[in-house]
Amino acid sequence: MSEAWAAILPRLVACPECHGEGTIEEGYAYPHNAGRDIGEIIMETVSCPECGGMGEIPPPDEEEEEEEEEEEEDE
């Protein structure tokens, strides 16, 4: 039965942005000012914008990859 589902469901690959975790860390700068004696960077864990927090994305189309390679060669 699992083979039948494998044929129906799309194959997914790990997200290159979050490496399959579904979350990334973003840094926000809080600069020095009159109310703060020292500036600092605050790191927060947020869901990955590339995969929407799922950790997996559909594989890129081979046609799109070929077009990108051709564009790079033309430059």
PABALUM-661590 format. One line per 8 residues: number of its first residue (from 0); their letters; for each residue x, y, z of C-alpha. Coordinates in steps of 0.25 Angstrom, whole numbers, padded with zeros to 4 digits. Layout:
<atoms>
NUM	a	X:Y:Z; ...
</atoms>
This chain:
<atoms>
0	mseawaai	0000:0000:0000; 0011:0010:0003; 0016:0008:-0012; 0003:0013:-0017; 0003:0025:-0008; 0018:0028:-0013; 0013:0028:-0027; 0002:0038:-0024
8	lprlvacp	0008:0048:-0014; 0019:0058:-0019; 0033:0055:-0015; 0039:0066:-0006; 0053:0070:-0003; 0059:0076:0009; 0058:0091:0009; 0072:0097:0006
16	echgegti	0069:0110:0014; 0066:0103:0028; 0072:0089:0024; 0059:0082:0027; 0057:0087:0041; 0046:0097:0038; 0052:0108:0046; 0063:0118:0044
24	eegyayph	0069:0129:0053; 0068:0143:0050; 0076:0154:0057; 0070:0168:0060; 0079:0179:0064; 0076:0188:0076; 0086:0200:0075; 0092:0208:0086
32	nagrdige	0083:0220:0089; 0079:0229:0101; 0071:0218:0108; 0081:0207:0105; 0096:0207:0109; 0100:0197:0099; 0095:0192:0086; 0092:0177:0084
40	iimetvsc	0087:0167:0074; 0075:0159:0078; 0074:0145:0071; 0060:0140:0070; 0055:0126:0064; 0045:0128:0053; 0038:0119:0043; 0045:0117:0030
48	pecggmge	0039:0127:0019; 0044:0117:0008; 0036:0105:0013; 0026:0111:0022; 0032:0103:0034; 0029:0090:0028; 0044:0087:0025; 0041:0081:0011
56	ipppdeee	0039:0087:-0002; 0036:0081:-0016; 0048:0078:-0024; 0052:0089:-0034; 0048:0086:-0048; 0059:0081:-0057; 0055:0091:-0068; 0056:0102:-0059
64	eeeeeeee	0070:0098:-0055; 0074:0097:-0070; 0069:0111:-0073; 0077:0117:-0061; 0090:0110:-0066; 0088:0115:-0080; 0086:0129:-0074; 0098:0128:-0066
72	ede	0106:0123:-0079; 0101:0135:-0087; 0106:0145:-0077
</atoms>
